[in-house]
C-alpha cells in the first residue's frame, strides 16, 4: 500500500501566510497603545459618518434654495448646531463636509508621500553628484514655507478640489524624501544588497524588491502623520477662499462664517463645530501616526 505525500505549500500561500502573521503581530502591538486606539476609534466614527452622509442628511443639505430654516438660528431641537447665513443645518453641513476634508487629506498625503518616497529612494540608491543635486533641490523646497507655496499654486490654478490636492501634495514631500533617503542608504549598506547586485540584480530590481519593502514601514508612519497636516492645510486654503467653492468642506464653512460676520456678531455656533472637527481629526491622525511609529520602531519610545 503506497502512501501519498502531502503537497508542499506553494510560494504564494507561504507569502500570504507571512503577511497575515505580520498584520496580526502589528495589531497586537498597536492595540497596547491606548492613545492610538482612541485615535483609530475617532477616525472610524468620522469615516462612517462621511460614508453614510447621503443617507443621513442627503445631498439637499447643500442647497441654498431648499434651506429648511432661517438665517443664523442658534442651536435648537430642530437644528442641534444651528443654521448658517442661508438657513442650512450646520449639523448636516458638518457631516457632509467630512467627505471632502477626508478625501483631500488622504489624497494629498498619498501624493506627497509618493513623491517623497520616489525621490528619496532614487537619491539614496544612486548617490554621488546626482544625489547631491536632488537633495539640494529638496532642501530648497524644505526651507520654503509650505503654506506659501500651496497658496501660490492654488491661486494660479483653477479653483477645484484637485487643485488643492495637487498644491498640498507637491509642496509637502521634502521631509519624506530626506527620511526615505537616509533609510535607503542604511538598507543598501547591508550584505544582501551586495549579493543581489553580484547575482545580476539591476537598479530597478534592487530598488523595488529590496529597498522599497524595507522603507515601507517608515512610509506608512509618515503617511498617517502627513494626513493631519494635509487636512489642516486644506482647511487653511479654504478659509482663505482658495478652495473649491462648489463643495462643502470644514475649511469652507469657516470661510463662510467669516464672511457672514460670525466673529463680530457672536454667532459662536457657526465657528465652533467645523473648528472642533478639524482639530479632532488632526489629533486622531496624529495619535494613530505616533502609535504606528512606536510599533514599527520601538526604539522611538513613543508613549502609550
Secondary structure, 3 states (H helix, E strand, C coil): CCCCCCCCCCHHHHHHHHHHHHHHHHHHHHCCCHHHHHHHHHHHHHHHHHHCHHHHCCHHHHCCCCCCCCCCCCCCCCCCCCECCCCCEHHHHHHHHHHHHHHHHHHHHHHHHHHHHHHHHHHHHHCHHHHHHHHHHHHHHHHCCHHHHHHHHHHHCCCCHHHHHHHHHCCCCHHHHHHHHHHHHHHHCCHHHHHHHHCCCCHHHHHHHHHHHHHHHHHHHHHHHHHHHHHHHHHHHHHCCCCCCCCCCHHHHHHHHHHCCHHHHCCHHHHHHHHHHHHHHHHHHHHHHHHHHHHHCHHHCCCC
